[in-house]
Amino acid sequence: MAQDAVERVLGRLITDERFRRAVSDSLEAACVQQGYTLSPTELRFLSELELKEIGALAARINPGLMRADTPLP
């Protein structure tokens, strides 16, 4: 597994609302568009994540850690 890519995707999911929305449409397309190279197994594992739960976690993160182009809650 490319752990680095997995960690980057997880970080983006938590800190970037636009990326979360793109992933909700298509995880694979969003990752390809952003240049993340993931194996089919990694994509499957990431697709099993509950985006609603990640969004709830994101809402609890200090706004200073969010991507600048992400609207604040």
C-alpha positions in Angstrom: 0.0 0.0 0.0 1.1 3.5 -0.7 0.5 4.7 2.9 1.5 8.2 2.0 -1.2 8.6 -0.5 -3.8 7.0 1.8 -2.8 9.5 4.6 -3.0 12.4 2.2 -6.5 11.4 1.1 -7.6 11.0 4.7 -6.2 14.4 5.5 -7.9 16.0 2.6 -11.2 14.4 3.5 -11.0 15.9 6.9 -9.8 19.4 6.0 -11.3 20.0 2.5 -15.1 20.2 2.1 -14.8 20.5 -1.7 -12.7 17.3 -1.9 -15.3 15.5 0.4 -18.1 16.5 -2.0 -16.1 15.3 -5.0 -15.4 12.0 -3.2 -19.1 11.6 -2.5 -19.7 11.6 -6.3 -16.7 9.4 -7.2 -13.8 8.5 -4.9 -11.7 7.2 -7.8 -12.3 10.2 -10.0 -11.6 12.7 -7.2 -8.3 10.9 -6.4 -7.2 10.7 -10.0 -8.0 14.4 -10.5 -5.9 15.3 -7.5 -3.0 13.0 -8.5 -3.4 10.4 -5.8 -2.3 7.0 -7.0 -4.2 4.3 -5.0 -4.5 0.6 -5.5 -7.9 -1.0 -6.0 -7.6 -2.3 -2.4 -6.9 1.1 -1.0 -9.8 2.6 -3.0 -12.1 -0.1 -1.6 -11.0 0.5 2.0 -11.4 4.3 1.6 -14.8 3.8 -0.1 -16.0 2.0 3.1 -15.5 5.2 5.1 -18.6 7.1 6.2 -18.3 10.5 4.7 -21.0 11.8 7.1 -18.8 10.8 10.0 -15.7 12.5 8.4 -17.8 15.6 7.9 -18.8 15.5 11.6 -15.1 15.2 12.5 -14.2 18.1 10.2 -16.8 20.3 11.9 -14.9 19.8 15.2 -11.5 20.7 13.7 -10.1 24.1 14.4 -11.0 26.3 11.4 -7.3 27.3 11.2 -6.5 23.8 10.0 -9.0 23.8 7.2 -8.1 24.4 3.6 -8.4 28.1 2.8 -10.9 27.6 0.0 -13.2 25.5 2.2 -16.2 27.4 3.7 -16.2 27.4 7.4 -19.2 25.7 9.2 
